[in-house]
Amino acid sequence: MVYHIAVAVPISMAKPSIFRSQQSMASDLSPDSTIYRPDGNSRRRDLVFVVNPRVLKLEPNGCADAEFCFMDYGARGANGRTGKEWKKLLPYLRSRLGGECNICESLTSGPCHAIDITREAIREGADAVIAVGGDGTLHEVVNGFFWAGKHVINHDQKAAPSTALGVNYPLGTGSDFFRTLGWKNDSHDAIERIAKGLRSWVDVGVISGESGGSHYFINVADVHLSAKAGYYASRYKRFGNLCYVIGALQAFIGHQNQDLRIKIDDGEWEIYPQVTALCIGNAKFFGGGMKITPNADPRSGSFEVVILQDFKCLGSLELKVVSLK
């Protein structure tokens, strides 16, 4: 089943942006199935680890400035900590998985490079592409699985895509998608999950803007104040999770609520006055552990939508929650 959320911002905008949740759970596939079993009869599998070793400036997606933008909330590079921690982990990773897998280490060099690395790995037939870092690195890897609105596929395979997404080594500032899955924030545990070779379907959200292009998100996409806070937070990664607090405070400066027209699925357009933020949750957390969409489940085929209205610095904040089931 496919759910749609159309958002027009501001009210006068002619072409809305579309948030779409695509349910890919196959009825004959259990929630967890085996990618491979490391035994003597299994061929060596190709695993590509996409590592963001440095700090990248986070740009708003699909907009010219930070005043009103859509963002999949994610961390970038953890102020360089990801690269340092990865170097420590690599010897253990090779000793644990090197007997059954070919391990390819790909370091990103700038914004969107992880997208290109992922697409190339899929086309060359990688069995899994694994994001090493935080939610920002994972976000780029997810977008690398798609091109021109379609799945990227192996050059030698004309049917359905076969490369798995590896979710992700928790080495970023936030690692919020990890929290939704209930996994411990421990890289050695992540290696053990890869060694067991388990996988499950997850939903991916799609944002279609007026330019006609598509952008994908796996965690939380948000509009207005929270998106600005994420944009500013990316400048302060050196402070760890405190960067989200600093980013939020900076976003409050000069903030003005906006009236939005919102349509969900086949419903009517409704005007929501004085919207502070709109959050579309495929998962539960953003901003370094804030549980903004607590009922969201990335394997449910639905979004949870949270609309924050009428924020005033010394006043109240109205909260509306819409769960699409």
ROSE-877219 format. One record per residue (C-alpha): residue number from 1; residue in three letters; x, y, z. Coordinates in steps of 0.25 Angstrom, whole numbers. Example, Ala and Ser with C-alpha at 12.3 -4.5 7.8 and 13.67 -1.06 7.14 Angstrom:
<rs>
{r 1; 'ALA'; {49; -18; 31}},
{r 2; 'SER'; {55; -4; 29}},
</rs>
This chain:
<rs>
{r 1; 'MET'; {0; 0; 0}},
{r 2; 'VAL'; {5; 14; -3}},
{r 3; 'TYR'; {2; 26; 5}},
{r 4; 'HIS'; {3; 41; 1}},
{r 5; 'ILE'; {5; 54; 8}},
{r 6; 'ALA'; {4; 66; -1}},
{r 7; 'VAL'; {9; 79; 6}},
{r 8; 'ALA'; {8; 93; -1}},
{r 9; 'VAL'; {17; 103; 5}},
{r 10; 'PRO'; {13; 114; 7}},
{r 11; 'ILE'; {-2; 114; 3}},
{r 12; 'SER'; {1; 121; -10}},
{r 13; 'MET'; {10; 110; -15}},
{r 14; 'ALA'; {5; 104; -28}},
{r 15; 'LYS'; {12; 91; -28}},
{r 16; 'PRO'; {13; 83; -15}},
{r 17; 'SER'; {23; 74; -10}},
{r 18; 'ILE'; {19; 60; -9}},
{r 19; 'PHE'; {24; 51; 3}},
{r 20; 'ARG'; {21; 36; -1}},
{r 21; 'SER'; {23; 23; 7}},
{r 22; 'GLN'; {25; 11; -1}},
{r 23; 'GLN'; {22; -2; 5}},
{r 24; 'SER'; {32; -13; 0}},
{r 25; 'MET'; {29; -24; 10}},
{r 26; 'ALA'; {27; -37; 2}},
{r 27; 'SER'; {16; -46; 7}},
{r 28; 'ASP'; {25; -58; 6}},
{r 29; 'LEU'; {37; -52; 13}},
{r 30; 'SER'; {38; -53; 28}},
{r 31; 'PRO'; {43; -41; 36}},
{r 32; 'ASP'; {57; -46; 36}},
{r 33; 'SER'; {63; -55; 26}},
{r 34; 'THR'; {77; -59; 23}},
{r 35; 'ILE'; {86; -52; 13}},
{r 36; 'TYR'; {97; -63; 14}},
{r 37; 'ARG'; {101; -74; 23}},
{r 38; 'PRO'; {116; -74; 25}},
{r 39; 'ASP'; {119; -89; 22}},
{r 40; 'GLY'; {128; -96; 13}},
{r 41; 'ASN'; {118; -96; 1}},
{r 42; 'SER'; {115; -82; 1}},
{r 43; 'ARG'; {122; -73; -9}},
{r 44; 'ARG'; {130; -61; -3}},
{r 45; 'ARG'; {121; -49; -2}},
{r 46; 'ASP'; {125; -35; -6}},
{r 47; 'LEU'; {122; -25; 5}},
{r 48; 'VAL'; {124; -10; 2}},
{r 49; 'PHE'; {126; -1; 15}},
{r 50; 'VAL'; {124; 14; 12}},
{r 51; 'VAL'; {131; 22; 22}},
{r 52; 'ASN'; {129; 37; 24}},
{r 53; 'PRO'; {143; 40; 31}},
{r 54; 'ARG'; {141; 55; 32}},
{r 55; 'VAL'; {132; 67; 35}},
{r 56; 'LEU'; {123; 71; 23}},
{r 57; 'LYS'; {114; 83; 23}},
{r 58; 'LEU'; {99; 79; 23}},
{r 59; 'GLU'; {91; 86; 12}},
{r 60; 'PRO'; {76; 87; 12}},
{r 61; 'ASN'; {70; 77; 2}},
{r 62; 'GLY'; {63; 83; -10}},
{r 63; 'CYS'; {63; 98; -6}},
{r 64; 'ALA'; {71; 110; -8}},
{r 65; 'ASP'; {72; 114; 7}},
{r 66; 'ALA'; {69; 109; 21}},
{r 67; 'GLU'; {57; 118; 23}},
{r 68; 'PHE'; {47; 107; 18}},
{r 69; 'CYS'; {53; 93; 14}},
{r 70; 'PHE'; {51; 79; 15}},
{r 71; 'MET'; {61; 71; 22}},
{r 72; 'ASP'; {64; 56; 26}},
{r 73; 'TYR'; {70; 59; 39}},
{r 74; 'GLY'; {84; 53; 40}},
{r 75; 'ALA'; {98; 55; 45}},
{r 76; 'ARG'; {110; 56; 36}},
{r 77; 'GLY'; {123; 50; 40}},
{r 78; 'ALA'; {122; 53; 55}},
{r 79; 'ASN'; {133; 64; 54}},
{r 80; 'GLY'; {143; 54; 49}},
{r 81; 'ARG'; {141; 44; 60}},
{r 82; 'THR'; {135; 34; 50}},
{r 83; 'GLY'; {149; 32; 42}},
{r 84; 'LYS'; {157; 30; 55}},
{r 85; 'GLU'; {147; 20; 61}},
{r 86; 'TRP'; {147; 13; 47}},
{r 87; 'LYS'; {162; 11; 47}},
{r 88; 'LYS'; {161; 4; 61}},
{r 89; 'LEU'; {150; -5; 56}},
{r 90; 'LEU'; {155; -9; 43}},
{r 91; 'PRO'; {165; -20; 48}},
{r 92; 'TYR'; {154; -27; 56}},
{r 93; 'LEU'; {145; -26; 44}},
{r 94; 'ARG'; {155; -33; 35}},
{r 95; 'SER'; {158; -44; 45}},
{r 96; 'ARG'; {143; -46; 48}},
{r 97; 'LEU'; {137; -46; 33}},
{r 98; 'GLY'; {150; -47; 24}},
{r 99; 'GLY'; {148; -62; 24}},
{r 100; 'GLU'; {135; -62; 17}},
{r 101; 'CYS'; {134; -48; 11}},
{r 102; 'ASN'; {142; -39; 2}},
{r 103; 'ILE'; {142; -26; 9}},
{r 104; 'CYS'; {143; -13; 1}},
{r 105; 'GLU'; {146; 0; 9}},
{r 106; 'SER'; {141; 13; 2}},
{r 107; 'LEU'; {144; 27; 8}},
{r 108; 'THR'; {135; 38; 4}},
{r 109; 'SER'; {142; 51; 0}},
{r 110; 'GLY'; {130; 61; 0}},
{r 111; 'PRO'; {115; 63; 0}},
{r 112; 'CYS'; {107; 53; -8}},
{r 113; 'HIS'; {119; 44; -11}},
{r 114; 'ALA'; {113; 33; -3}},
{r 115; 'ILE'; {102; 33; -13}},
{r 116; 'ASP'; {111; 31; -24}},
{r 117; 'ILE'; {119; 20; -17}},
{r 118; 'THR'; {106; 13; -14}},
{r 119; 'ARG'; {101; 13; -28}},
{r 120; 'GLU'; {114; 8; -34}},
{r 121; 'ALA'; {115; -3; -24}},
{r 122; 'ILE'; {101; -8; -27}},
{r 123; 'ARG'; {103; -7; -42}},
{r 124; 'GLU'; {116; -16; -40}},
{r 125; 'GLY'; {108; -26; -32}},
{r 126; 'ALA'; {111; -24; -17}},
{r 127; 'ASP'; {103; -33; -8}},
{r 128; 'ALA'; {102; -21; 2}},
{r 129; 'VAL'; {106; -7; 4}},
{r 130; 'ILE'; {108; -3; 18}},
{r 131; 'ALA'; {107; 11; 23}},
{r 132; 'VAL'; {118; 14; 34}},
{r 133; 'GLY'; {115; 27; 42}},
{r 134; 'GLY'; {102; 34; 46}},
{r 135; 'ASP'; {88; 37; 40}},
{r 136; 'GLY'; {94; 46; 29}},
{r 137; 'THR'; {103; 35; 24}},
{r 138; 'LEU'; {92; 25; 24}},
{r 139; 'HIS'; {83; 36; 17}},
{r 140; 'GLU'; {92; 37; 5}},
{r 141; 'VAL'; {94; 22; 4}},
{r 142; 'VAL'; {79; 20; 3}},
{r 143; 'ASN'; {78; 31; -8}},
{r 144; 'GLY'; {89; 23; -15}},
{r 145; 'PHE'; {80; 11; -17}},
{r 146; 'PHE'; {71; 19; -26}},
{r 147; 'TRP'; {73; 27; -39}},
{r 148; 'ALA'; {62; 35; -47}},
{r 149; 'GLY'; {51; 29; -38}},
{r 150; 'LYS'; {55; 15; -40}},
{r 151; 'HIS'; {64; 4; -33}},
{r 152; 'VAL'; {78; 3; -37}},
{r 153; 'ILE'; {81; -11; -42}},
{r 154; 'ASN'; {93; -20; -44}},
{r 155; 'HIS'; {98; -18; -59}},
{r 156; 'ASP'; {97; -33; -60}},
{r 157; 'GLN'; {83; -34; -54}},
{r 158; 'LYS'; {70; -29; -61}},
{r 159; 'ALA'; {61; -34; -50}},
{r 160; 'ALA'; {58; -28; -36}},
{r 161; 'PRO'; {70; -22; -28}},
{r 162; 'SER'; {78; -32; -20}},
{r 163; 'THR'; {88; -23; -12}},
{r 164; 'ALA'; {84; -21; 3}},
{r 165; 'LEU'; {86; -8; 11}},
{r 166; 'GLY'; {94; -9; 23}},
{r 167; 'VAL'; {88; -1; 34}},
{r 168; 'ASN'; {98; 5; 40}},
{r 169; 'TYR'; {111; 5; 48}},
{r 170; 'PRO'; {107; 15; 60}},
{r 171; 'LEU'; {119; 24; 59}},
{r 172; 'GLY'; {111; 37; 56}},
{r 173; 'THR'; {107; 48; 65}},
{r 174; 'GLY'; {92; 44; 65}},
{r 175; 'SER'; {90; 30; 60}},
{r 176; 'ASP'; {75; 32; 62}},
{r 177; 'PHE'; {71; 21; 52}},
{r 178; 'PHE'; {79; 11; 61}},
{r 179; 'ARG'; {70; 15; 73}},
{r 180; 'THR'; {57; 12; 65}},
{r 181; 'LEU'; {62; -2; 62}},
{r 182; 'GLY'; {65; -4; 77}},
{r 183; 'TRP'; {80; -8; 75}},
{r 184; 'LYS'; {91; -5; 84}},
{r 185; 'ASN'; {100; 7; 80}},
{r 186; 'ASP'; {112; -3; 79}},
{r 187; 'SER'; {120; -5; 66}},
{r 188; 'HIS'; {124; -19; 70}},
{r 189; 'ASP'; {110; -23; 72}},
{r 190; 'ALA'; {108; -17; 58}},
{r 191; 'ILE'; {119; -26; 52}},
{r 192; 'GLU'; {112; -39; 59}},
{r 193; 'ARG'; {99; -35; 52}},
{r 194; 'ILE'; {106; -35; 39}},
{r 195; 'ALA'; {113; -48; 42}},
{r 196; 'LYS'; {99; -55; 45}},
{r 197; 'GLY'; {95; -50; 31}},
{r 198; 'LEU'; {81; -46; 35}},
{r 199; 'ARG'; {72; -36; 27}},
{r 200; 'SER'; {58; -30; 27}},
{r 201; 'TRP'; {50; -21; 18}},
{r 202; 'VAL'; {49; -6; 22}},
{r 203; 'ASP'; {40; 5; 16}},
{r 204; 'VAL'; {46; 17; 9}},
{r 205; 'GLY'; {40; 30; 8}},
{r 206; 'VAL'; {40; 38; -5}},
{r 207; 'ILE'; {39; 53; -6}},
{r 208; 'SER'; {35; 58; -20}},
{r 209; 'GLY'; {38; 73; -22}},
{r 210; 'GLU'; {33; 83; -32}},
{r 211; 'SER'; {46; 81; -40}},
{r 212; 'GLY'; {41; 67; -43}},
{r 213; 'GLY'; {52; 60; -36}},
{r 214; 'SER'; {51; 50; -25}},
{r 215; 'HIS'; {58; 49; -12}},
{r 216; 'TYR'; {58; 38; -2}},
{r 217; 'PHE'; {58; 37; 13}},
{r 218; 'ILE'; {58; 25; 23}},
{r 219; 'ASN'; {57; 33; 36}},
{r 220; 'VAL'; {49; 46; 38}},
{r 221; 'ALA'; {47; 57; 28}},
{r 222; 'ASP'; {43; 70; 34}},
{r 223; 'VAL'; {39; 84; 29}},
{r 224; 'HIS'; {41; 98; 34}},
{r 225; 'LEU'; {47; 100; 49}},
{r 226; 'SER'; {52; 86; 51}},
{r 227; 'ALA'; {58; 86; 37}},
{r 228; 'LYS'; {65; 99; 40}},
{r 229; 'ALA'; {70; 94; 53}},
{r 230; 'GLY'; {76; 82; 46}},
{r 231; 'TYR'; {83; 91; 36}},
{r 232; 'TYR'; {89; 99; 47}},
{r 233; 'ALA'; {93; 87; 56}},
{r 234; 'SER'; {102; 82; 45}},
{r 235; 'ARG'; {111; 94; 47}},
{r 236; 'TYR'; {114; 90; 62}},
{r 237; 'LYS'; {117; 75; 61}},
{r 238; 'ARG'; {130; 77; 69}},
{r 239; 'PHE'; {120; 79; 81}},
{r 240; 'GLY'; {114; 65; 80}},
{r 241; 'ASN'; {99; 64; 83}},
{r 242; 'LEU'; {100; 78; 88}},
{r 243; 'CYS'; {100; 82; 74}},
{r 244; 'TYR'; {85; 79; 73}},
{r 245; 'VAL'; {82; 89; 84}},
{r 246; 'ILE'; {91; 100; 78}},
{r 247; 'GLY'; {84; 98; 65}},
{r 248; 'ALA'; {70; 99; 71}},
{r 249; 'LEU'; {74; 111; 78}},
{r 250; 'GLN'; {79; 118; 65}},
{r 251; 'ALA'; {67; 113; 57}},
{r 252; 'PHE'; {58; 120; 67}},
{r 253; 'ILE'; {64; 134; 64}},
{r 254; 'GLY'; {55; 141; 54}},
{r 255; 'HIS'; {46; 129; 53}},
{r 256; 'GLN'; {32; 131; 47}},
{r 257; 'ASN'; {21; 121; 47}},
{r 258; 'GLN'; {15; 118; 33}},
{r 259; 'ASP'; {1; 114; 29}},
{r 260; 'LEU'; {1; 101; 21}},
{r 261; 'ARG'; {-8; 94; 12}},
{r 262; 'ILE'; {-7; 79; 15}},
{r 263; 'LYS'; {-14; 67; 8}},
{r 264; 'ILE'; {-13; 53; 13}},
{r 265; 'ASP'; {-15; 42; 3}},
{r 266; 'ASP'; {-28; 44; -5}},
{r 267; 'GLY'; {-34; 54; 6}},
{r 268; 'GLU'; {-37; 69; 4}},
{r 269; 'TRP'; {-27; 80; 5}},
{r 270; 'GLU'; {-27; 86; 19}},
{r 271; 'ILE'; {-21; 99; 24}},
{r 272; 'TYR'; {-13; 97; 36}},
{r 273; 'PRO'; {-10; 111; 42}},
{r 274; 'GLN'; {3; 116; 48}},
{r 275; 'VAL'; {11; 103; 46}},
{r 276; 'THR'; {24; 103; 54}},
{r 277; 'ALA'; {29; 89; 48}},
{r 278; 'LEU'; {23; 77; 41}},
{r 279; 'CYS'; {30; 64; 43}},
{r 280; 'ILE'; {28; 51; 35}},
{r 281; 'GLY'; {33; 39; 42}},
{r 282; 'ASN'; {37; 26; 36}},
{r 283; 'ALA'; {45; 24; 49}},
{r 284; 'LYS'; {43; 29; 63}},
{r 285; 'PHE'; {55; 38; 66}},
{r 286; 'PHE'; {63; 50; 61}},
{r 287; 'GLY'; {72; 61; 66}},
{r 288; 'GLY'; {81; 52; 75}},
{r 289; 'GLY'; {70; 44; 82}},
{r 290; 'MET'; {57; 53; 81}},
{r 291; 'LYS'; {45; 43; 80}},
{r 292; 'ILE'; {37; 52; 70}},
{r 293; 'THR'; {29; 41; 64}},
{r 294; 'PRO'; {28; 31; 75}},
{r 295; 'ASN'; {18; 21; 68}},
{r 296; 'ALA'; {26; 21; 54}},
{r 297; 'ASP'; {31; 7; 50}},
{r 298; 'PRO'; {40; 6; 37}},
{r 299; 'ARG'; {34; -8; 34}},
{r 300; 'SER'; {19; -4; 35}},
{r 301; 'GLY'; {17; 2; 21}},
{r 302; 'SER'; {12; 15; 28}},
{r 303; 'PHE'; {16; 29; 33}},
{r 304; 'GLU'; {14; 36; 46}},
{r 305; 'VAL'; {11; 51; 43}},
{r 306; 'VAL'; {14; 61; 55}},
{r 307; 'ILE'; {9; 75; 52}},
{r 308; 'LEU'; {14; 86; 62}},
{r 309; 'GLN'; {6; 99; 62}},
{r 310; 'ASP'; {6; 113; 68}},
{r 311; 'PHE'; {20; 113; 75}},
{r 312; 'LYS'; {23; 125; 82}},
{r 313; 'CYS'; {35; 127; 91}},
{r 314; 'LEU'; {28; 130; 103}},
{r 315; 'GLY'; {15; 123; 99}},
{r 316; 'SER'; {10; 109; 97}},
{r 317; 'LEU'; {12; 99; 86}},
{r 318; 'GLU'; {0; 92; 80}},
{r 319; 'LEU'; {3; 77; 75}},
{r 320; 'LYS'; {-5; 69; 65}},
{r 321; 'VAL'; {-1; 55; 62}},
{r 322; 'VAL'; {-7; 47; 50}},
{r 323; 'SER'; {-3; 33; 48}},
{r 324; 'LEU'; {-5; 27; 35}},
{r 325; 'LYS'; {-9; 12; 36}},
</rs>
